[in-house]
């Protein structure tokens, strides 16, 4: 058998295979921890479609919803190591890595969308510096709805939360549990419905969208609209993967990312009211917190703000000072 001929034939076949669009196309995986029907995931899916259209199919991004490719805590490392070219994270989940991420979960620092945008703008340079050092680039950031308390029983003050089984999904929510005397249980969103149905948790803090997505109304019947903080998700890309793109493709990605960020903030605000209505329609009681519960939670917030400033040092003080200007 003529091995030279065989090799030449194989090379010719390879040239034909890769000579067309196959060679030019780049494929990215983008894992997210949230359901396909969540507005964050819908926004990311639209971003992926926009990129594919703008690049004429040169860059194709596959969105993997509902923690199907990586679980929430694994996504950042997957992007950093290049196992996934891009991914979505909840910034507050990484508070143990650096206080800058914790800022997103400090209660009563930013409680409205304009305040949340101002806080994001103030903290963005520090956050980008951290991620750049890890070989990661931020594509865009989108907020959740303001955070409230879901509870099996009615509550009128923090004393009513003592000993309650409380879902802790981030260092901030674990710290709140500690300060109010609740029992923290670590549960990610994908396991939340089962945890409520089996009584593993009786209370947690999150947005209206999480309550709706996880059918919280089937297990917990009370939502206290404390509007304690507005956490944000960041869509990250591996810097090497981004740098490997040609200039027009990079430009298309950044343009689509800018549009996704603007759209995401607008949708988040619109959905906040809609989710509370949907929860109420399904039997959830939407409560305005009592004066006592509000004061108690603000006290928790002031302790956490002081702790954050202590942990974040001069850099943290500079961010808060820029935010409060």
N, C-alpha and C positions, 0 to 999 in steps of 0.2 A: 504493500500500500504506500502511495506517495504522500508522506506526511507534509511535505512542503505544499503540495497541491491542496491538501485538506485544510491546512492553516490559511492558505490564500483564499480558499472558498469561504471559510468561516469569516475571514476579515471582510470579504465582499458583502456577505449577508449582513454583518454588523453595520457596515457603512450604509447599506440600504435602509436598515431598521432605524438607524439614528439620524439619517440624513434629513428626514422630515421633521414634523412637529414634535415627535417623541423625544428627540434630542434637546429641543429648545424648552420643553416644558419642565417647570420646577414644581414639586409637590410639597406642601407643608401640612403637618398635622397640628390641630389646635384643640387641645383638651380643655373642657370646662366641667365644673362640678354640678351644674344646674340643669334642670329639665329643658328639653327642646322648646317647650311652650313658654318658658320664662322670658321676660322682655330682654334680659341681658343676652341670653342665647340667641333670641330672634335678631337682636341688633348685631351680634357677631356674625350670624349667618348672612345677614344683609351685607356686612362689611366684606365677607369672603366672596359673595356674588359680585360686588362692586369691583373688587380687585381682579377677579377673573375676566369680567367684561372689559375693564380698562386696559388690561394687558393682552387682550385677545386670546385668553387661555394660556398664556405663557407661565403665569403663576396660578396654581390651583390650591386652595386652602380647604382641607377637610375638617369640619367642626365635629368633635366627639363630645356629645352632651352627656349630662347625668353621671359624671365620674366613670364613664364606660372605658376610657383608656387609662387614666390615672385618677386616683382619689385626690380630693381637694388638697390635703397637706403635701402631696407628692408633685404637684404640677410645677411649682417654681423650680425645684431641683431638676425636673425633667427638661425644662426649657434651658436652664443653666448648663446642663450636661449635653444638650443637643439631642436627647432622646425624642423630644418634640421640638419642632422649630418655633412654635409659638404656644401660648396658653393663657388662661384667665385665672387670676388669683383674687381672693379677698385680702386686701392689704393688712387689715387688723389681725389676720391669722399669723402674721410673721413678726408680731410684736416682740417675741423673745429673741429675734435676730438683732433687732435694732429699735430703739424708742421711736424713731421716725414713723415706722409702720403702726405703732401703738396709738399715734395721734388720732387715727381714724376711729378709735373706739373710746376716746375720752368723753364721758357723758357731759352734756350741756356746755360744750365748748362751741360747737357749731350745730344749730338745731333747725336752720332753714336752708333752702337750696342756695340762695345767694351767699349765705355764710359758709356753706360747705365748699362752694366754688372758690371763695376767698381763701379758705384754709388750704385747699388743694394748691392754689397758685402760690401761696406762701411757702408750702412745704415741698413743692415740686423740684426745685434745684437740689435740695438735700437728698431727696428720694432718688432722683436720676443719677446723682453722684454715687450713691450706694450700689445701685443696680449696674451702672457702667463698670464698676470695679469687679462685678461678678459676671461680666460678659453678657449682660442683658440690657435691652432697650425697651422703653415704654412706648407702646403704640397709641393707646388711648385709655382714658379712665372714665367710668360711668358710676353714678351713685345708686344706692338702694333708697328705699323710702325711710323716713325717720323711724327710729326704733321704739317699739312699745313692749308691754309685758303681756304675754299670754299666760293664763292661769286656770287651773281646774276649778279652784274655789275663788270666791270674790275676795278682794283685798282692799283694805282702806288705809293701810300704812305698811312700812317695811317690816314691822313686827309680825305681820301675817305671813311673811315669806320665810320665817325662821323654820329650819328643818325640812323645808319643801325640797323635793327632788327637782333640781334645776339644770337645764341643759347648758353646758359650757362648751362653746365651739371656738373660742378664741381666748387668749390671755385676759382680755378686758372683761369678757363675760364670766370668766372664772374668778376674777378679782371682785366683781360685783357680788357673786355668790358668797365669797368669803366675808365681804363687808356687811351683807344683810343676814348672814347666818344660815344661808341655804346650803343644801348638799349638792355640790357640782357633779354632773355626770357628763363625760365627753361624748358627744354625739354629732356626727357630721350630717349635713342636710339629707343625703341619700338614705340614711337610716332613721330619719326623724319620725316618719309616720308609724313605723313599727314600734319605736321606743315609746310613743305616746299611747298607742293601742294596748300595749302590754304593761303600762303603768311604770315603765322605767324612768320616765320623767313626768312631772306634773306642772311644770312652768318653764318658760324661757323668754328671752328678749330677742325680738327680731322685727322684721318689717311685715307689712300687710301681704306682700307678694309671697314671702316664705310661708305665712299662715295659709294662704290660698293654695299654693303649689303642693303643700304637704297635707292638705285636707285636715288642718289642725282643728277646724270646727267640729269634726267627728268625735274628738276626744276632749279638747279643752274648750270651754264655752265663753270665756271672758278675755277681752282684749282691752288693756289700759293704754290709751294713746298718749304716752308720756313724751313722745318726740324727743328722746334723750340724745341721740346722735345720728349722723347720716354716714354710714360706712360706704366705702367705695371699692369697686372691683377694678383691677388694672389688667389690661391685655398686654402681655409681654412678648417680645420676640428675642430669640437667640441672636446676639450681635453678629456672629460669624455668618449665620444664615442670611441675615439682612444685608451684610456687606458683600456677600457673594452675588447679589442681584445686580443687573445692569442699571444704569442711571434712570432710564424711563420707567422701569419696573419699581424701583425704589420710590420714585416720585408718585407713581400710581398708588402704592401702599400707603404712603404718608397722607395723600389727599383723601383716600377712602377712610383712613383712620380719623382724620380731622372731622369728616362728615359724620362718622359713627359716634364720635364724642359729643358733638353738638346735638345729634338726634337722640342719643342715649339720655342726656340730661333732661331734654324736653319730655321724653316718654316717661322717665322716672317720676317726674312731677305730676304728670297727667294720671299715671297709674296709681299713685298714692291714694287719691280719692276713690278711684274705681275699685281698688282692692278692698278698701274698708266697706264699701257698699256691697260687694260680692260676699264678703264674710258675714255681714249682717243678714243678707238674704238667705244664707245657709245656717242661720240660727246662732251666730256669734253675737254676744252682747258687747257693743263698743262703748266703753266707759271713758268719760273725762276723769282723769285722776283726781282724787280728793285733794284738798289743800295740804293735808298731812302727808299723803303719799308723795305728792309733788315736792314738798319741802324735804322729806326724807331722802328722796332720790337725788335732789340737788346737793344734799350734804355728801352723799356717796360720790357725786361728780366732783365736788370741790376737793375731796381727799385724793381722788384719782388724778385730778389736774396737778395738785401739789406733788404727788409721787412722780408723775410724768416729767415735770420740770426738773425735779431732783435727778432723775435717771438720764435725762437728755442733756443736762449741763448747758454750756454756753450756746451750743448749736440750737438746742430746743428753745432757749430763751429768745434767740434771734428770730426763730420761726413764729413764735407766739406774738412777739413784738411787731413783726411785719404784718401778721394777721389782724392784730388789734388796732393798727394805725387808722 
